Amino acid sequence: MYVNALPRYEILSDEAMSVLDGGWRRIVSELGVEFMLPESVELFRAAGQKVEGEKVFLDPDFVLEQVAKAPREFDLVARNPEKSVHIGGQHMVFGGVYGPPFVREGDVRRDGKMADFENFVKLAQSFPELDTPGGTIVEPEDRPLDSRHLDMVYALQTLSDKPYMGSVISAENARDTIAMTDIAVGGRTSPATISLINCNSPLRWDDRMLSACHEYNRAGEAVVMTPFLLMGAMSPVSVPATLVQQMAEALSGIALTQLVNPGCPVVFGSFLSNTDMKSGSPSFGTPESAIGLLCTGQIARHFGLPFRSGGGLNSSQTVDAQAAYEALMTMLPTFLAGANFVMHAAGWLEGGLVSSYEKFIVDIEILRMLKHEFQPLEVTEESLAFDAHQEVGSGGHFLGAAHTLIHFRDCFYRPLLSSTENFDRWSKNGGKDAVARASDIWRKTLDEYEQPPIGDDVRDTLRDYVARRRIELGDEPIPTPAF
Amino acid sequence: MYVNALPRYEILSDEAMSVLDGGWRRIVSELGVEFMLPESVELFRAAGQKVEGEKVFLDPDFVLEQVAKAPREFDLVARNPEKSVHIGGQHMVFGGVYGPPFVREGDVRRDGKMADFENFVKLAQSFPELDTPGGTIVEPEDRPLDSRHLDMVYALQTLSDKPYMGSVISAENARDTIAMTDIAVGGRTSPATISLINCNSPLRWDDRMLSACHEYNRAGEAVVMTPFLLMGAMSPVSVPATLVQQMAEALSGIALTQLVNPGCPVVFGSFLSNTDMKSGSPSFGTPESAIGLLCTGQIARHFGLPFRSGGGLNSSQTVDAQAAYEALMTMLPTFLAGANFVMHAAGWLEGGLVSSYEKFIVDIEILRMLKHEFQPLEVTEESLAFDAHQEVGSGGHFLGAAHTLIHFRDCFYRPLLSSTENFDRWSKNGGKDAVARASDIWRKTLDEYEQPPIGDDVRDTLRDYVARRRIELGDEPIPTPAF
């Protein structure tokens, strides 16, 4: 489990925070927030909030009372206890890209298939830099929409032994996720799944996602209440205006979870970038999104909540220099802000439309570097290595110094993907750029993948569940692989 | 002039700083520092320091007394006063790559030529993100070594009207730089050049560079006293041990400048990365170098000195994803640390062996983004745009909101290089990746380059100087272009 013990980088003054605080209070009380699920509205009405149709006008202090019931930190357990993680505090948890319909493999861009989904779960299982494969790491377009979630959850459970994200399409899908989790991680006292509930921003929570959310809340499974904010489209073209909208949406959603089940685990979510006002397209890895990320961390801590933000976001069409600098332009602030739960940490390409095999490896390298970088520097007398200076003196070199010989194996970060070969050697070795090397790495990783052990009984019970539910949902039987 | 008014990111505790403080004191007093120029040693001896041959054992308090005479901040003037900059405080000044013998243009890697040098100066002049072309932006291998500096300084002076860096090969070269600067920027009361004096680390200052340094000090021109530290080769394999070595070297060098000419402008320099202990090659854009950079900023402020560090450093052989993430892995900490003078801010490739045209454009984009990002966020009632939220309400969109229509032109960063085109449009437009687009941009920039005005008399005087000195230095006459 990675703990980021370096300081947080904070750019909001107390005065700025107080202005933002006034802003969200005004939005929830004067403009209100829509909840498209009658059950949700009823919970607010019963708790004394003013309701007009689907719109709820919230007393900000009531919202904060509910928010205060949510845990500040919680464990997220895996079927392999060694892979359990902690959400909150100085902990940072990383998951794969979530949601793309397309795959990029080298120069080929195509529809995602179940085989790709399985490949990405295997890659996420193979790299310790990721704590979870995530959930919909790519949409398997070759599986029927109604029962696709069963195949995905089964693959997440059997090809990996890390925690995972559940289906949020409907209450029924959420119940399937929970039932399958009860089979694989029975008898748990902490959540074993963490699921993404997006706001239909601005200021509207969708009925299908809310119904899934309520299921997870009741079961004590974790949810991430996430305003979905592309400034200029779903929020105003102003970072502060977007931050107060994000507070209004996230806090109202979190308040709802605590009405459903006080004390259930929930994360303050953020997905905040901006529209390219010239092309009209979403834009990622932008300066504005980095600023928003830093502020979001500060805001979540202000309310004592763990938060989700960041990732290897970018708008690039290929795994080129743009993909890399945009990804790091988000990922480095992710560490500076200390995001507790980081979706899209590996594989995101083309504004999230594509799960890219090569980008996955680039992102793993970036994560490895940043986890190495964001470690406290131990400055002790011993670390000053005066003996080495004494040995080498002026004008010599340290390559053969005793201190170097003791420490050379683990003194510095060792890259996975990056090359420091000199030009001649690099040319002789084929002159492969970072994408070509990344391609070699993911193929080799899949070749060497080893499935984590799972009991035959557990696996068979899961298989039976998937087979039965697929037919109940009206889809043709498909043999469930005996992973 | 760019001012970075965001907070500095500091990771050293007071206790850590105190341990480091003890470390450099011990090095300068117990191990001493070598100064290979007799004149320098004599200055220390006359000031009461213990000398053994070329080695000077320094009283740390004496060092700090000298250091305290250096200005905390100073102006660096350009022949066009609008291009003058300020070194120190919250100011950050950026220059092009410095020193590569090779050029990369697309897929071609070749020796650098005078025509390349001129091209890079034109590019540096064209982009406001750079405050100075730097100095040896590429080595023009087609010019004789003895008189090459004349051609370079002449090109810097005539193809650009920004400040520039002088030659440091010898005292004679420094005198040429100063004489030519007197012609181009006569009557100045602040330095118009800033020159790089590297330490021959560990703990040795080289005679040729020192003799150039003394010339610049006496003329009141600025110097950057820079330990050259690739951990594992020129310093121990420990960041704290390297930091104290850097303090010992930089502070002893700065003390010398103040003995030569008390109050002369000087910058605390840092060039700190590590050896790849597997390949033995220098490695850039590493986690260790980022940590070193953050610490260096804190250390320089501790001594009240402006500091040089950072840049778009990387080890990559091509302008690929590695080149981009390594460059940003250094450049983002450069902003977090608030480096006052940033060499290698555009064009650096392949561990500094190559000046790359395409990487130059990638770096300009990175600089533009970071300068946009590192601006204080104004959080006011007005910035909350409550009217926009009132207008759009729940579930709508902000694309046509009045607030958006007023602000859409300048609300967000607008990219130079990055593309947000959707896949279909991007494919139709040729499917160009970042390198291909960067190639278009630098070529177009050179096509549209306009030379800054210079008086005929000044230019002719410079030409005459170059022609005369070239013959004095024993080289064949070459027509100096009438830029």
Interface residues (C-beta under 8 A of the other chain):
Chain A: L6 P7 Y9 E10 I11 L12 E15 A16 V19 L20 G22 G23 R26 I27 L31 G32 V33 E34 K55 R109 N200 P202 L203 R204 M231 G232 A233 M234 S235 P236 V237 S238 V239 P240 A241 V244 Q245 N274 T275 D276 M277 K278 S279 G280 S281 P282 S283 G285 T286 P287 E288 A290 I291 C295 S315 S316 Q317 T318 V319 D320 A321 Q322 A323 A324 Y325 E326 A327 L328 M329 L332 L336 E350 G351 L353 V362 E365 I366 M369 L370 H372 E373 P376 L377 E378 V379 T380 E381 S383 L384 A385 F386 A388 H389 Q390 V392 G393 S394 G395 G396 H397 F398 L399 A401 H403 T404 H407 F408 R409 C411 F412 Y413 R414 P415 L417 S418 S419 T420 E421 N422 F423 W426 G431 D433 A434 V435 A438
Chain B: L6 P7 Y9 E10 I11 L12 S13 E15 A16 V19 L20 G22 G23 R26 I27 L31 G32 V33 E34 K55 R109 N200 P202 L203 R204 M231 G232 A233 M234 S235 P236 V237 S238 V239 P240 A241 V244 Q245 N274 T275 D276 M277 K278 S279 G280 S281 P282 S283 G285 T286 P287 E288 A290 I291 C295 S315 S316 Q317 T318 V319 D320 A321 Q322 A323 A324 Y325 E326 A327 L328 M329 L332 L336 E350 G351 L353 V362 E365 I366 M369 L370 H372 E373 P376 L377 E378 V379 T380 E381 S383 L384 A385 F386 A388 H389 Q390 V392 G393 S394 G395 G396 H397 F398 L399 A401 H403 T404 H407 F408 R409 C411 F412 Y413 R414 P415 L417 S418 S419 T420 E421 N422 F423 W426 G431 D433 A434 V435 A438
